């Protein structure tokens, strides 16, 4: 494996381990289907105890970024990043907190603004052509009613 993890440090070592592994996944140094090193190797890499490693793995697994498989072809395996993961985590956040409708509306305004800005910065001629086609289809189907 080519991801050189650093020894964990801080009050809660498992959090540092979680951050390092998540960062490796989000920056594609660890990709979907790839196995992480064994717990024993992770202990040496992070210079942390087995229970600390297991706690970090449990947290990352709960976030849907990895899964563990038992058996001969088992191990700790990176999951593919999907929108379902974002939706599931956002849903849990909303369910576990006390948000008002106004809080959600404010969040939506901010996130949609960022999405629109990013799309506007990255669009190209093919995107414009596809959007025009979608608009034509919408007009065609909406006039049938």
Sine and cosine of phi, psi and omega as CSV:
sin_phi,cos_phi,sin_psi,cos_psi,sin_omega,cos_omega
0.00,0.00,0.64,-0.77,-0.12,-0.99
-0.99,-0.14,0.09,1.00,-0.04,-1.00
-1.00,-0.06,0.95,-0.32,-0.02,-1.00
-1.00,0.08,0.99,-0.12,0.04,-1.00
-0.96,0.27,0.45,-0.89,0.01,-1.00
-0.98,-0.21,0.41,-0.91,0.08,-1.00
-0.82,0.57,0.65,-0.76,-0.02,-1.00
-0.96,0.27,0.51,-0.86,0.04,-1.00
-0.55,-0.84,0.31,-0.95,0.01,-1.00
0.91,-0.42,0.06,-1.00,-0.04,-1.00
-0.92,0.39,-0.74,0.67,0.02,-1.00
-0.95,-0.31,1.00,-0.05,-0.08,-1.00
-0.84,0.53,-0.61,0.79,-0.06,-1.00
-0.87,0.49,-0.53,0.85,0.01,-1.00
-0.92,0.40,-0.63,0.78,0.04,-1.00
-0.91,0.42,-0.65,0.76,0.03,-1.00
-0.90,0.44,-0.71,0.71,0.04,-1.00
-0.83,0.55,-0.75,0.66,-0.04,-1.00
-0.87,0.49,-0.69,0.73,-0.02,-1.00
-0.91,0.42,-0.69,0.72,-0.03,-1.00
-0.94,0.35,-0.70,0.72,0.05,-1.00
-0.85,0.53,-0.71,0.71,0.00,-1.00
-0.87,0.50,-0.65,0.76,0.03,-1.00
-0.89,0.45,-0.58,0.82,0.02,-1.00
-0.96,0.29,-0.73,0.69,-0.07,-1.00
-0.93,0.36,-0.42,0.91,0.02,-1.00
-0.99,-0.14,0.20,0.98,0.05,-1.00
0.88,0.48,0.41,0.91,0.18,-0.98
-0.98,0.20,-0.39,0.92,0.20,-0.98
-0.87,-0.49,0.79,-0.61,-0.07,-1.00
-0.89,-0.46,0.29,-0.96,-0.02,-1.00
-0.78,0.62,0.73,-0.68,0.02,-1.00
1.00,-0.01,-0.27,0.96,-0.02,-1.00
-0.97,0.23,0.59,-0.81,0.03,-1.00
-1.00,-0.02,0.64,-0.77,0.18,-0.98
-0.98,0.17,0.30,-0.95,0.08,-1.00
-0.88,0.47,0.27,-0.96,0.04,-1.00
-0.90,0.44,0.30,-0.95,0.04,-1.00
-0.83,0.55,-0.64,0.76,-0.01,-1.00
-0.88,0.48,-0.69,0.72,0.02,-1.00
-0.93,0.36,-0.62,0.78,0.04,-1.00
-0.89,0.46,-0.60,0.80,0.06,-1.00
-0.83,0.56,-0.71,0.70,-0.03,-1.00
-0.94,0.34,-0.67,0.74,-0.03,-1.00
-0.89,0.45,-0.71,0.71,-0.05,-1.00
-1.00,0.01,-0.16,0.99,-0.08,-1.00
0.80,0.61,0.79,0.61,-0.04,-1.00
-0.72,-0.70,0.31,-0.95,-0.02,-1.00
-0.97,0.26,0.30,-0.95,0.03,-1.00
-0.87,0.50,-0.70,0.71,0.05,-1.00
-0.86,0.51,-0.59,0.81,0.04,-1.00
-0.91,0.41,-0.69,0.73,0.05,-1.00
-0.87,0.48,-0.72,0.69,-0.02,-1.00
-0.89,0.46,-0.63,0.78,0.04,-1.00
-0.89,0.45,-0.70,0.71,0.02,-1.00
-0.89,0.45,-0.69,0.72,0.01,-1.00
-0.89,0.46,-0.66,0.75,0.02,-1.00
-0.88,0.48,-0.69,0.72,0.00,-1.00
-0.89,0.46,-0.71,0.70,-0.02,-1.00
-0.92,0.39,-0.60,0.80,0.05,-1.00
-0.92,0.40,-0.66,0.75,0.05,-1.00
-0.87,0.49,-0.50,0.87,0.02,-1.00
-0.99,0.17,-0.09,1.00,0.07,-1.00
0.99,0.13,0.21,0.98,-0.05,-1.00
-1.00,0.07,-0.40,0.92,0.00,-1.00
-0.64,-0.77,0.23,-0.97,0.18,-0.98
-0.60,-0.80,0.43,-0.90,0.03,-1.00
-0.95,-0.31,0.65,-0.76,0.01,-1.00
-0.84,-0.54,0.72,-0.69,-0.02,-1.00
-0.99,-0.13,0.52,-0.85,0.07,-1.00
0.90,-0.44,-0.14,-0.99,-0.09,-1.00
-0.86,0.52,-0.66,0.75,0.00,-1.00
-0.99,-0.16,0.40,0.92,-0.06,-1.00
-0.99,0.12,-0.10,-0.99,0.01,-1.00
0.62,-0.78,-0.18,-0.98,0.04,-1.00
-0.99,-0.16,0.90,-0.44,-0.17,-0.99
-0.87,-0.49,0.67,-0.74,0.00,-1.00
-0.97,0.25,0.75,-0.66,0.08,-1.00
-0.99,0.11,0.32,-0.95,0.12,-0.99
-0.97,0.25,0.54,-0.84,0.01,-1.00
-0.99,0.11,0.83,-0.56,-0.03,-1.00
-0.76,-0.65,0.29,-0.96,0.07,-1.00
-0.92,0.39,-0.46,0.89,0.03,-1.00
-0.87,0.49,-0.59,0.81,0.03,-1.00
-0.88,0.47,-0.72,0.70,0.03,-1.00
-0.88,0.47,-0.72,0.70,-0.01,-1.00
-0.88,0.48,-0.73,0.68,-0.02,-1.00
-0.87,0.49,-0.71,0.71,-0.01,-1.00
-0.92,0.38,-0.62,0.78,0.03,-1.00
-0.91,0.41,-0.67,0.74,0.03,-1.00
-0.86,0.50,-0.71,0.70,0.02,-1.00
-0.89,0.45,-0.63,0.77,0.03,-1.00
-0.88,0.48,-0.72,0.69,0.00,-1.00
-0.90,0.44,-0.69,0.73,-0.03,-1.00
-0.91,0.41,-0.53,0.85,-0.09,-1.00
-1.00,0.02,-0.20,0.98,-0.04,-1.00
-0.92,-0.40,0.15,-0.99,0.02,-1.00
-0.96,-0.29,1.00,0.02,-0.01,-1.00
-0.98,-0.21,0.59,-0.80,0.11,-0.99
-1.00,-0.07,0.24,-0.97,0.07,-1.00
-0.87,0.50,-0.62,0.79,0.02,-1.00
-0.89,0.45,-0.63,0.78,0.05,-1.00
-0.87,0.49,-0.71,0.71,-0.01,-1.00
-0.91,0.40,-0.64,0.77,0.02,-1.00
-0.89,0.45,-0.67,0.74,0.03,-1.00
-0.89,0.45,-0.68,0.73,0.04,-1.00
-0.87,0.49,-0.71,0.71,-0.02,-1.00
-0.88,0.48,-0.69,0.72,0.02,-1.00
-0.86,0.51,-0.69,0.73,-0.02,-1.00
-0.93,0.38,-0.71,0.70,-0.05,-1.00
-0.94,0.35,-0.64,0.77,0.02,-1.00
-0.91,0.41,-0.60,0.80,0.06,-1.00
-0.88,0.48,-0.68,0.73,0.03,-1.00
-0.90,0.43,-0.66,0.75,0.00,-1.00
-0.90,0.44,-0.71,0.70,0.01,-1.00
-0.89,0.46,-0.69,0.73,0.00,-1.00
-0.88,0.47,-0.72,0.70,0.00,-1.00
-0.89,0.46,-0.68,0.73,0.02,-1.00
-0.89,0.46,-0.67,0.74,-0.02,-1.00
-0.90,0.43,-0.57,0.83,0.00,-1.00
-0.96,0.29,-0.42,0.91,-0.13,-0.99
-0.94,-0.33,-0.07,1.00,-0.09,-1.00
-0.93,0.37,0.38,-0.93,0.05,-1.00
-0.66,-0.75,-0.05,-1.00,-0.06,-1.00
-0.87,0.49,-0.62,0.79,0.03,-1.00
-0.90,0.45,-0.66,0.75,0.04,-1.00
-0.87,0.49,-0.68,0.73,0.01,-1.00
-0.89,0.46,-0.69,0.72,0.02,-1.00
-0.86,0.50,-0.71,0.71,-0.01,-1.00
-0.91,0.41,-0.64,0.77,0.03,-1.00
-0.90,0.43,-0.64,0.77,0.03,-1.00
-0.90,0.43,-0.63,0.77,0.03,-1.00
-0.90,0.44,-0.69,0.72,0.03,-1.00
-0.87,0.49,-0.68,0.73,0.01,-1.00
-0.89,0.46,-0.67,0.74,0.06,-1.00
-0.87,0.49,-0.69,0.72,0.01,-1.00
-0.89,0.45,-0.66,0.75,0.02,-1.00
-0.88,0.47,-0.72,0.70,0.00,-1.00
-0.89,0.46,-0.66,0.75,-0.02,-1.00
-0.90,0.45,-0.73,0.68,-0.04,-1.00
-0.96,0.28,-0.54,0.84,-0.01,-1.00
-0.96,0.28,-0.41,0.91,0.01,-1.00
-0.98,0.19,-0.25,0.97,0.01,-1.00
-0.97,0.25,-0.35,0.94,-0.10,-1.00
-0.99,0.16,0.00,0.00,0.00,0.00
